[in-house]
């Protein structure tokens, strides 16, 4: 059985062992994958926090989520969605995405989530830190992908049939 892009992404998300959680959602109709990145931190002091939607919360636990969209550029214009996602990663239609790209992504996400949790704790415990967001650096992501080795045509995991 040939492993598809969906199979490999699902296995990587299920085996993620870093800070927080990563969940995979596949929208068959839109031909996109969303990776939901979740961090949870204790708000011991009950600090009032305003979320992106303007809602005020003083809960003891802060849940933060952001998403990465993996999309087919032939089917979706990323410019319309750029503000809604931490990162937008294209794949090559039916050809899919190279295994090295997925491996580099999950290697990089371990760092993004660890730094994110540290930054979230700083946000909750340091009055001088007034905002929080995960930090995505495209050049660091590209370095992580390059570190996985050269990509050749046989390294691509095909988009799943349905």
JOLINNOR-V868975 format. One record per helix or strand. SS is the DSSP state (2 for helix, 1 for strand). FROM is the first residue (numbers start at 1). TO is the last residue. If there is no record, write none. Layout:
# JOLINNOR-V868975
ss=SS from=FROM to=TO
ss=SS from=FROM to=TO
This chain:
# JOLINNOR-V868975
ss=2 from=5 to=15
ss=1 from=21 to=27
ss=1 from=32 to=42
ss=1 from=49 to=50
ss=1 from=56 to=57
ss=1 from=61 to=72
ss=2 from=78 to=80
ss=2 from=82 to=84
ss=1 from=87 to=92
ss=2 from=93 to=95
ss=1 from=96 to=98
ss=2 from=99 to=125
ss=2 from=138 to=146
ss=2 from=153 to=155
ss=1 from=156 to=157
